Amino acid sequence: MKQLSAPEILQRVNDFLVSLPYNRQPASLYEPVQYVLSLGGKRIRPVLMLLGYNLWKEQPESILMPAIGLETYHNYTLLHDDLMDNADVRRGHETVHRRWDANKAILSGDSMLVLAYQRIAQVPADKLRQVLDLFTVTALEIGEGQEYDMTFEQRNDVTEDEYIEMIRLKTSVLLACALKMGAILADAPDRDAELMYQVGEQLGLAFQLQDDLLDVYGDPKVFGKAIGGDITSNKKTYMLINAVNRANDKQHAELVRWIEAKTFNRDVKVAEVTRLYNEIGIRELCEQKINYYFDQAHQTLNQVSVPEECKTALRHYMDDLLHRNK
């Protein structure tokens, strides 16, 4: 069976995105939609969906439209996240509410959500109910994850288990949805489709923990933004939660002082909290957790009942994600 590599699939995804027409009026409503989708990104969700499909069937490009629907939905969540966070920049460009205004971000974002459903619905009729049910539950879970994330900002007692569940909902389930949706559209057995969901879930947990790690230890030239944003905002990440729980009395007092500081020099705070992370061993702890979830994803993929050679492209892509630096 002919299989496409992840770079080949990514090229098809990007070419398809560029070719999509936006003919509805008023054009001003759809300009931010095109703008957001033109800013690039890794396109992980559509790539995973097509790689998942390609485990069972050739020509994964035949499901490009629903795959782009997932990418449209993902970017809709980023557009609204940026508005809620009052963020100025996304992928090196102005966010929609900065380039236009908050009202345009809300309305165009809402239109993106509808477009996502319209694009995802372009599947064979016998698959429509299953695909839409999967996507709808996923979209609800992502909103639940976002609510937990916002709630955690007001709490200082967030546990590691609570954090893992939050990132599972906010990040992992959409990767899981992508792989399972690809399997469903390729007529995979139900057990295999569910295993693919679990692969995506485990991969997503590792991916989000990598984001936590890169925000502290990444190269800002490669990472695309200044490191330390989670530290300066006291974001309840895997790293901060474990640092607080594992610190000795002196380290704990220092962490609390930085967390509670109302005014501070950003660079000094980032440097001092990073030093505490180093002393406590947080980097190694996070790397162990990342590797654990990646290993789990590979072990789950082992159970999927297709020949091992059919899994090569997906395995390579997963390994590329493990070794990413941005």
Stockholm file with secondary structure:
# STOCKHOLM 1.0

chainA/1-326         MKQLSAPEILQRVNDFLVSLPYNRQPASLYEPVQYVLSLGGKRIRPVLMLLGYNLWKEQPESILMPAIGLETYHNYTLLHDDLMDNADVRRGHETVHRRWDANKAILSGDSMLVLAYQRIAQVPADKLRQVLDLFTVTALEIGEGQEYDMTFEQRNDVTEDEYIEMIRLKTSVLLACALKMGAILADAPDRDAELMYQVGEQLGLAFQLQDDLLDVYGDPKVFGKAIGGDITSNKKTYMLINAVNRANDKQHAELVRWIEAKTFNRDVKVAEVTRLYNEIGIRELCEQKINYYFDQAHQTLNQVSVPEECKTALRHYMDDLLHRNK
#=GR chainA/1-326 SS CCCCCHHHHHHHHHHHHHHCCCCCSCHHHHHHHHHHHTSCCCCHHHHHHHHHHTTTCSCGGGGHHHHHHHHHHHHHHHHHHHHHHTCSEETTEECHHHHSCHHHHHHHHHHHHHHHHHHHTCSCHHHHHHHHHHHHHHHHHHHHHHHHHHHHTTCSCCCHHHHHHHHIIIIIHHHHHHHHHHHHHTTCCHHHHHHHHHHHHHHHHHHHHHHHHHHHHSCHHHHSSCTTHHHHTTCCCHHHHHHHHHCCHHHHHHHHHHHHCSSCCHHHHHHHHHHHHHHHTHHHHHHHHHHHHHHHHHHHHHTSSSCGGGGHHHHHHHHHHHTCCC
#=GC SS_cons         CCCCCHHHHHHHHHHHHHHCCCCCSCHHHHHHHHHHHTSCCCCHHHHHHHHHHTTTCSCGGGGHHHHHHHHHHHHHHHHHHHHHHTCSEETTEECHHHHSCHHHHHHHHHHHHHHHHHHHTCSCHHHHHHHHHHHHHHHHHHHHHHHHHHHHTTCSCCCHHHHHHHHIIIIIHHHHHHHHHHHHHTTCCHHHHHHHHHHHHHHHHHHHHHHHHHHHHSCHHHHSSCTTHHHHTTCCCHHHHHHHHHCCHHHHHHHHHHHHCSSCCHHHHHHHHHHHHHHHTHHHHHHHHHHHHHHHHHHHHHTSSSCGGGGHHHHHHHHHHHTCCC
//
